[in-house]
Amino acid sequence: MKSWIWAVGFCLLAFSATAEDAPAPTPWRTIAPENLLLIDTDYGRTVIELNPEFAPNHVQRIRDLSKVNFYDGLTFYRVIEGFVAQGGRGEGDGARALPEGYGTLRNENDKASEGLAFAPLGSPDLYAPESGHVNGFAAAQNPKTGRTWLQHCPGIMAMARSEDPDTGDAEFYIVLGPGTRYLDRNLTVFGRVIDGMQFIQKLNRGVRAVESGVIQDAAKRDIIRSFKIAADVPEIERPTYQVMPTPSDEFEIHKTKKRIRSEAFFYRHPPEVVEACTVVAPARLVE
């Protein structure tokens, strides 16, 4: 009996020591309300985290235009299956003029790597020397040039432009499908969808071969009912979202599960590689 009691006590002490030694999970990062964009359509609400760290001027433009209700009543007028959903001023004679004093924006395609909390992916990348994440956003970097940029992944929000790199103003798009990394550093990424992507996927499509996907029947263009920054919404109506921190032990586990397919279903195991665009930093609504 004494031996049994001693064994139980030893196990309890060992468990206690293990629990004390285990690192506490890193708290999830709460998104500041001024960096939370709420887009309402007839399908539901889509929530976007804005990224002033990489695109401060573009984010400020979105904040300023949303404050004057510029986008309310405009449409997603160019929607191409598997490519992008574009909204904003519109096209042709029906385009909405920008408020006075709003000019074009200089591209904000990359920034100095120094000081960034870059979490390496640990897998090779086709488009950059290194791939990973910065504060939840899929990012890439070049150690030789010391520059880092955001990747064109499904769900990112970026500014459309004409041929001149510095002609973006208010036209935005959300990437609908994979295969757009060739746009990296050519257009400014300033946000990513963290909730409600299914509502963007429901938008009516145009035909790519007809005016580059512009929906010809204006009645079929989905209307932006509301386009608001959470900070401008009454506090009682304001949602709060948190994002899994990158880097963190929790995110490393999340990446490993994507990289190593150990389920019994896989009788032939795929290579232990992963793409940054497929390792989305989880976000959650705080009730």
N, C-alpha and C positions, 0 to 999 in steps of 0.2 A: 504493500500500500504506500509506504514511504517513497519507494522508487517511482511509483506512478505519479504521486503528488509532485515530486521533484521534476519529473519530465514535463508535466503540464506547466509548472512554474517557469521552467527554462524556455518552453515554447512561447509563453506569454511575454517573457522578457525579450526574446528574440524578435517577436512581432512588434513589440513596442519600440525597440531600437530601430527596426526597419522603417516603421511609420515615421519616426522622428527624422531619420536620415533622408527619406524621400523628399525631393525638392517640391516646394509648393508650386502649383500650376500658375503660370503667368496670367494675370488678369487680362481679360479681353479688352481691347481698346474701344472706348466709346467715341463714336463719330460726333464731332462738333456740329450743332444744328446749322451753322453757316456753311457747312460742307455737305449737307444732305439735301438733294434735289428730289422733289415729289412731282411726278408727271401723271396726271389723271386723264384717261381716255374712257370711252364707253365700255371697255373691257375690264378696267380696274386700274389700280395704282401701281406704278413702277417707281422704285426707289433707287437713286443713284448716289454713290459717294463721289464727291468732287475731289480733285487732287491739286490743291494750290502749291504743293511742294514742287511739282514738275511744271505746272502751267498756271502760274499766278494770274497773269493778265487775262487768259481765257476764262478762268474760273470767275474772276471779278466781272467780266463781261456778262456771264450767265447770271450772276447775282444781281447786277444792275438792271438787266433787261427783265428779269423775273419780277423785280420790285415794282416796275411800272406796267406789269401785266402784258408785256409785249407779245409773248407767245400764246396767250389765251385766245382761243378761237382760230388759230392757225392750224395747219394740218401736217400729217405725215404724207407728203405728196409724191415721194419717190421711194418706192419700196421694192427691192429686188430679192427674190427668193435665194436664201443661202448667202447673201452678200450684205446689204445694209438697209436700214430704214432711216430715211432722211426727212427731216422736218425743219421748219423755220420760216423764213420770209416768203417762200414760194418762188414761182418762176414766171417769166414773161411780164406782161402788163399788169398782172394781178398781184405782183410781189409787194409785200408791205415794206414801206420805207422805214429805215432806222430812225430813231429819234435824233434830233439835231445834236451834233457834237460827237457822234459815234462813228469813228472811222474803221479802217481795216486793222487787223492785228498782225504783228510779227510772229512767225512760227516759233513755238517753244517745243522743239523736238527732242532735245536732250539737255543734260546738265552735268556739271562736274560730279564725279563719283565720290570725292572726298566728303566724309561726314555722313554719307547715306547708310542706313541700316540694311545693307544688301544681304539677303539670305540666298546663297548659291543653291541651284537646283540639284546639282550633283549628277547631271546627265548632259551629254553633248547637245549642242543646238546647231541647226542648219543655218541660222540667220545671224548669229553673233558669236564672238569668242566665248562669252559666258552668259548664262541665263539663270534667272532666279526670281525673287520677289522683293519689293520694297514697300513696307507697310500695307501688305495685302494685294498690291498691284503686281501683275506679271511684268518683269523688267528684264532688260539685257544690258550688258556693259562690255566695254573694250578696255582692258587694263593698259594697253599701249597708249591710247589717247586719253585715258582717264575720264571717259564720258559714259553716262548711263541714260537709258531711255525706256519709255513704257512700250509694251508690246501691243500689237493689234490683235487682240483675242476676241472671241465671241462675247458680247455683252459690254464691250468698251464703248465709251461715248467720245467722239472726236469732232473737230471743227472741219467742215467742208470748205473748199476753196476752189478758185479757178487755177489756171496754169501757173500764174505767179505764186511763189510760195507764201507770200505775205499778203494774201487777199481774203483771208477768213474774216467774217464779221459776226454773223448770227446764225448761219446755217450749220446745223449739227447733224450727226448721224450716229446710229447705234449698230454695231456689227451683229449680224444675225447668225453667221455660220463660220466654220473654220476656213483656213486657207488664205487669210488676208495679211499674213506677216510681211509680205512684200511691200506693204504700205508703211512699215516701221520707219520712223524718222522723216517721213514725207508729209504727214499730216499730224496735227497736234492732238494727242490723246489727253483728255482732261477729266475723265471720270469713268466709272464702271458700274454696271447694274448690280445691285446686291439683293434685290427682291423684286418680284413681279416681271421677270423676263418673259414669262409665258404670255403676258398681255401684249408685249411688243411682237411676239411671234404670231399673234392673231391678226395683226394689221393686214389690211387688203394689199395685195401685190399688184405691181405694174408688170409690163412685159419688157424685159431688158432690151430687146431688139427695137422697141418703139420709144424713141426719145430717151434712151438710156434709163428706162424704168419709170419714167414719170407717168403717173396714173392719169389717163386721158379723160376719164369721166370724173369731173370734180366732185360729183355726188358720192363717189366711192372712196374718196380720200378721208381717212379717219381723222377726226377733229381732236385737237389738244384742248381738253376742257379746262384744265388748270395746270399751271407750270409754276411751282412755288418752291422757294427755299424754306426749309423747316424753321429757320430762325425768324422768318416773317409770318409764321402761322401762330395763332394764339397758343400759349403754352399748354393749355388743356387738350388741344387737338394735335399737339406736336409728337410724332413718334420718336422713339429712341432706338438706335441700332448700335450693336457692338460687332467688332470684327476680331477673329482669332489673330493674335499678334504674330507677325513674321519679322524676325526669327523668334522661335520659341520651341521648347521641347514638344509641345502639343502639335505644332505645325510640322515638326520633323516626323512625328508618328503618322500624321495625316499624309505626308509625302510618301513615306515608306509603304503605306498600304496601297497607294496608287502605283508605286514602282514594282513592288514584289507581289505577284499574284500567286498566293499560296493556297487558294481554295481548291478543294478536291475536284471541282469541275475542270480545272486545267490539267489534263493528263499530259499535255505538252506545254511547258511553261514558257511564256513569252520572254523576250529579253528584259532585263531589269533596268529599263529606261523609262523616262516620263518627260512630257512636255510641260512647260510652265503654264501654258494656256489651259491645260486639262487639270491642273492642280489649283483649283479656285480656293482662295482663303475664305473659309466659311464666315457668314454673317448671320446675326440673329436679332430678332425684334425683342426688345425688353418690355415685357408686359407690366 
